[in-house]
Amino acid sequence: MSEKAATLVAGAKQWATYYGKFTQGEESVALTAPLRARAAWDANDADAFADLFTANGSILVDDTQLTDPEAIRLFFKEAFAGALRGTTLVMEPVDVKILEPGIAVVITDGGVLYEGETTVPVERTVRGTWVTVRVDGEWRLVSQQTSPIKG
């Protein structure tokens, strides 16, 4: 196997672990929106991150509720150029609840890793709630927020 092929296979195996126990059915498909958000964050790509949200999508960041994709895009462009530069997300799926066809809530544990970190410090561990919907066959984000988990 070529080095490039081996790298692609290793990457695919790593991504497969991101689904946790939700590897089949509608739950795994609903989980794709938060996982694509993770990939966009890991690339520090504010455009890709914001584009995952529906037109009325929102995210709570600290005490600020960003209420549409453009506000999300502007906030994260600045954050990825500054305080969140080089950060990645740790996101372990805890539960995926299909509320009805095309609507799900995904619960995750994790947090933000800063450059040089390999684990999220206990004081920065969070539980995430992601509301996802299927729009034109693609799962998108309606809402996301995190709450601290006290270790």
RAPE-V201372 format. One record per residue. N is the residue number from 0. RES is the residue in one small letter. SS is DSSP state (A for helix, B for strand, O for the rest). D_FIRST is the distance of its C-alpha to the first C-alpha in Angstrom with 1 decimal. Layout:
# RAPE-V201372
N|RES|SS|D_FIRST ; N|RES|SS|D_FIRST
This chain:
# RAPE-V201372
0|m|O|0.0 ; 1|s|O|3.8 ; 2|e|A|6.6 ; 3|k|A|8.2 ; 4|a|A|6.2 ; 5|a|A|6.3 ; 6|t|A|9.8 ; 7|l|A|10.7 ; 8|v|A|10.0 ; 9|a|A|11.9 ; 10|g|A|14.5 ; 11|a|A|15.0 ; 12|k|A|15.5 ; 13|q|A|18.0 ; 14|w|A|19.8 ; 15|a|A|20.2 ; 16|t|A|22.2 ; 17|y|O|24.6 ; 18|y|O|26.1 ; 19|g|O|27.5 ; 20|k|O|29.3 ; 21|f|O|29.6 ; 22|t|O|26.5 ; 23|q|O|28.4 ; 24|g|A|31.3 ; 25|e|A|33.4 ; 26|e|A|33.1 ; 27|s|A|29.3 ; 28|v|A|30.0 ; 29|a|A|33.0 ; 30|l|A|30.9 ; 31|t|A|28.7 ; 32|a|A|31.5 ; 33|p|A|31.7 ; 34|l|A|27.9 ; 35|r|A|27.9 ; 36|a|A|30.8 ; 37|r|A|28.8 ; 38|a|A|26.0 ; 39|a|A|28.7 ; 40|w|A|30.5 ; 41|d|A|27.4 ; 42|a|O|27.0 ; 43|n|O|30.8 ; 44|d|O|31.2 ; 45|a|A|34.8 ; 46|d|A|34.7 ; 47|a|A|31.8 ; 48|f|A|33.4 ; 49|a|A|36.9 ; 50|d|A|35.7 ; 51|l|O|34.6 ; 52|f|B|38.3 ; 53|t|B|40.8 ; 54|a|B|43.8 ; 55|n|B|45.9 ; 56|g|B|43.0 ; 57|s|B|43.8 ; 58|i|B|42.5 ; 59|l|B|44.6 ; 60|v|B|43.8 ; 61|d|O|46.0 ; 62|d|O|49.4 ; 63|t|B|48.6 ; 64|q|B|47.9 ; 65|l|B|45.9 ; 66|t|O|46.9 ; 67|d|O|45.0 ; 68|p|A|41.7 ; 69|e|A|43.4 ; 70|a|A|44.8 ; 71|i|A|41.4 ; 72|r|A|39.8 ; 73|l|A|42.5 ; 74|f|A|42.4 ; 75|f|A|38.7 ; 76|k|A|38.5 ; 77|e|A|41.1 ; 78|a|A|39.6 ; 79|f|A|36.0 ; 80|a|A|37.7 ; 81|g|O|39.8 ; 82|a|O|40.0 ; 83|l|O|36.6 ; 84|r|O|34.6 ; 85|g|O|31.2 ; 86|t|O|31.8 ; 87|t|B|29.5 ; 88|l|B|30.4 ; 89|v|B|30.0 ; 90|m|B|30.7 ; 91|e|B|30.7 ; 92|p|B|32.0 ; 93|v|B|35.2 ; 94|d|B|36.5 ; 95|v|B|36.2 ; 96|k|B|39.5 ; 97|i|B|39.8 ; 98|l|B|43.3 ; 99|e|B|43.5 ; 100|p|O|41.1 ; 101|g|O|39.5 ; 102|i|B|40.8 ; 103|a|B|39.2 ; 104|v|B|39.6 ; 105|v|B|36.6 ; 106|i|B|37.5 ; 107|t|B|35.2 ; 108|d|B|35.6 ; 109|g|B|34.1 ; 110|g|B|35.2 ; 111|v|B|34.3 ; 112|l|B|32.3 ; 113|y|O|33.5 ; 114|e|O|31.5 ; 115|g|O|31.0 ; 116|e|O|31.6 ; 117|t|O|29.3 ; 118|t|O|31.7 ; 119|v|O|34.5 ; 120|p|O|37.9 ; 121|v|A|40.1 ; 122|e|A|42.7 ; 123|r|A|40.3 ; 124|t|O|38.8 ; 125|v|B|39.5 ; 126|r|B|39.6 ; 127|g|B|38.6 ; 128|t|B|40.0 ; 129|w|B|38.3 ; 130|v|B|40.2 ; 131|t|B|37.9 ; 132|v|B|39.0 ; 133|r|B|37.4 ; 134|v|B|38.6 ; 135|d|O|37.8 ; 136|g|O|35.0 ; 137|e|B|33.3 ; 138|w|B|33.9 ; 139|r|B|35.7 ; 140|l|B|37.6 ; 141|v|B|41.3 ; 142|s|B|41.9 ; 143|q|B|40.3 ; 144|q|B|42.0 ; 145|t|B|41.4 ; 146|s|B|43.9 ; 147|p|B|43.8 ; 148|i|O|43.2 ; 149|k|O|45.4 ; 150|g|O|43.8
